[in-house]
Amino acid sequence: MAAMGGGGGKDGGGGMAAQAGRLGVVASVAFNLAALAFYLRRRYFGGDDAAAARKKAEAEVAPSSGKPPVTKDSIINLDHGDPMMYEAFWRGGAGERATIVIPGWQTMSYFSDVGSLCWFLEPGLEREVRRLHRLVGNAVADGYHVLVGTGSTQLFQAALYALSPPGPSAPMNVVSPAPYYSSYPAVTDFLKSGLYRWAGDAKMFDGDTYVELVCSPSNPDGGIREAVLKSGDGVAVHDLAYYWPQYTPITSAAAHDIMLFTVSKCTGHAGTRLGWALVKDRAVAQKMSKFIELNTIGVSKDSQLRAAKILKAITDGYDRAAGAAAAGDDDDDSSGRLFHFARRKMVSRWAKLRAAVAASGIFTLPDELPGHCTFANETVSAYPPFAWLRCGKEGVDDLEGYLRERKIISRGGGKFGADGRVVRISMLDTDEAFAIFVDRLAAMN
Ligand code: PMP
């Protein structure tokens, strides 16, 4: 180094050798800085190779559910409708199209649109919600207010608040025809509100003031429901969490006063905690919005931006497919078509479940419900997100306990206002969990 950079050669300080020496120093420093940067990147960020390896490893790790991977001997938990079957779709090309980056300075304000009735609703989300309903044709959105909630669970509570009479009167009765979604009684009575209280099975109710929760297709049994109470001062809230083409034929565009939807069951993004409501009446929409303002001062903008991008990815996928078909490129590439992917999954799972039930001989399931689907433009069967599984075996009065002994966790009929010989089983978990479940079921007799 000294011979090259010491400046003692016959060309003097400004000569070629010195210049070469200085260049050498510069090159060496540059090299060292690059090496340092490389080291630091590896040390703190993992480096390019490490980043690629990390990305690959991330893609290979067990699903992002926080649950341990299942094995042949595992306890299989199908109690919750955790929509893990969608993960395979979003790990494909669609996942890239639904990726968002949120810089540190973005989404800081509480407000999304100060002039709007629902001031915390991101305009981009509202646009994509309306666009998706137009694509699927499952609900009328024109002429409705769109509200956003932290899951449709928050919107359900907002609706109860909005529909309860103001002032000191007896609590509003909240009813739903049995078997009803098990969260309805639990959430209604959780805070012991003076505004409303759970009043049970709508078919047994004979009062005048009520809110009827209509879940269609029904959680737990997949049936198509209409309000059973039509008299008095009652109001219906329609929970349409499962009114999507993968689960049921879309027979018409729903146009009820209050309709609740959630990304949890439409796209599988339960963890984003994002739901929306379509509400006809302005005063009711205003009160629902007020509830969310008082409850959580709005809804995470980050989640809204993500949900908007996810909904956009779905609708864009269908627009692309329609464009390709119009151009004569008619191969059946459903990699970007979520409802096609999910329906294929449901068809295959229900075929396996019905085969297992037939092999076992001690269980029954609700009959298949076919209908003309305006979205698919053909007659298709319903493939509900839950199996409402009944056991006819002598002595099995507690089916939930019977299955638990066989390492299958389900939700017993009692929680839905039904009897103990029936359970609800999620059809939406991972392929691995579902495969082990049907194998075990087929062997029970
Ligand atoms: N309604 C029904 C019928 C449901 O099954 C669920 C989820 N299990 C919800 C509402 C709640 O959805 P979210 O995750 O949006 O709170």
Boltz pocket constraint, residues with backbone or C-beta under 6 A from the ligand:
constraints:
  - pocket:
      binder: B
      contacts: [[A, 81], [A, 150], [A, 151], [A, 152], [A, 153], [A, 154], [A, 181], [A, 215], [A, 217], [A, 219], [A, 239], [A, 241], [A, 261], [A, 262], [A, 263], [A, 264], [A, 270], [A, 273], [A, 274], [A, 275]]
      max_distance: 6.0
